[in-house]
Amino acid sequence: MSLKNKEIMLITPDGRRLDGRRPDEIRDIKIKVGILENADGSAYVEQGDTKIYAAVYGPREVHPRHLALPNKAIIRCRYHMAPFSVEERKSPAPSRREIELSKVIREALAPAILVEQFPFTTIDVFIEVINADGSTRCASIIAASLALASAGIPMRDLVAACSVGKVKGVLVLDITDVEDKYGEVDLPFAMMPSRDEITLFQLDGVLSMEEVEKAISMATKACKEIYEKQKSALKARYLETRKTIEGITT
Amino acid sequence: MIPKVRRQQIVEMLSSGLRIDGRGLEDLRGIEIKCGTVANADGSAEVRMGKTLAIAGIKTSIGTPFPDTPDMGILIVNAEFLPIASPTFEPGPPDENAIELARVIDRGLRRSEMIDLKQLCIIPGKAVWEIWVDIHALNHDGNLMDASALASVAALLTTEIPKAVVNENNEVVIDKKKRQKLPIKGIPATVTIAKIGDKLLVDPCLDEEEVADAFITATFINSKLCAIQKRGERALTVEETLKCLRIAQRKAQELVKLVKEVTGHGKD
């Protein structure tokens, strides 16, 4: 719903957004890898008030069996929002939106995974949105790709993601819920930063070709920034593991 | 394993600039649009793209508006991939592909503001027109997305709804004898480009679709983009993505021209 509400000042005349950010500024991002003990890999991502858990199970046996492929692993992905994650309680049953997002997130992660190495298996990715404040699919991709990496699954690269919006004619990065609802555009974007390849690209709203080009270059820059944070979060996890091991052996 | 052999064949042919069905890379298949084939629908259109066949039917009803848009009509898009259309389609509720298709088409129709939903308000906060767009895939030979989008647009352009008036008791009365066209503001067009290896192909047929690396579906309104969806389990470079959008932009103009000719829109 692109209801234009004139009372909400999405961007001030001096170019500041509701939360004080500049158009090309992303929110503070907090990443923690390996927080769910049962999963083979997991990660938690906090981007403003958007809070996401992702867990990976696998490669493991496929049930039902007929879904298995002889030449590669299948990837299954479930993006799910907790009933309490949004303003009005959301039914826990998967909505059409969640079904579409599960598919596009899977297709955003798949290009990075070396599925050929695990025939007859499945790699299951579960994403739980605990609190939603815009750009949840991008935060989900950030978390899920770290969960995959921490599960030890061979990957071409991590996948970083960032949304671009448009408020009062200005392109802005990493939109919040309010900027999504009352803004003009939502353009979720994901890429493998070290390969410069796009794995998720959607647009909901009107943009000229030039604006799309600009949005891509803004999102690319943001993804590279997020990528560095993903890498250091992953390294921090391995340092922790090392410390634990050293603690046991000495 | 069969797709592997198929892919090899398709890629080899593509390297010499040929497509499996003899088309050039940027050629659409032959398109046939028939409007008004369903008498009981308020609007309908059958679209053939090569051997792909999709039908869109429009039904309208009066309902209550959403609380956040009390003065706007309602547009709902649903798609069914019927088992009649392909040996790989199974009966049951729409799967992720059908849901994605319906949602991408919905975004295109909504964001292009093809229909002036404000004009479909009868009593603000109480009664508005609901426009139901139901898409049925009848034969799947690739690119159901573009065929369905085109069918939806053609069906909406030829839809006629009865006149609704508010009487002195503030009740909505429908005058079935007086019918009018929907308030149309523009004509969107949706084009899908498939990437196979380093080649970009317009309007993929089923064989191409099955072996493709990725797809970009773009909807245009007056040469601006209003919806994009990247699909498929592989990546695209930035250059490829932008090239897809430019090709799609050119092809969208062809589709708008065609749909105008068929529906006679803009001539009255």
Interface residues (C-beta under 8 A of the other chain):
Chain A: M1 S2 L3 P70 N71 I75 R96 R97 I99 E100 S102 K103 V104 R106 E107 A110 P111 L187 M191 M192 R195 D196 E197 I198 T199 L200 F201 Q202 L203 D204 G205 V206 L207 S208 M209 V212 E213 I216 T220
Chain B: M1 K4 F66 D68 T69 E96 N97 I99 E100 A102 R103 R107 R111 S112 I216 A218 I221 S223 K224 L225 C226 A227 I228 Q229 K230 R231 G232 E233 R234 A235 L236 T237 V238 T241 L242 L245 R246 Q249
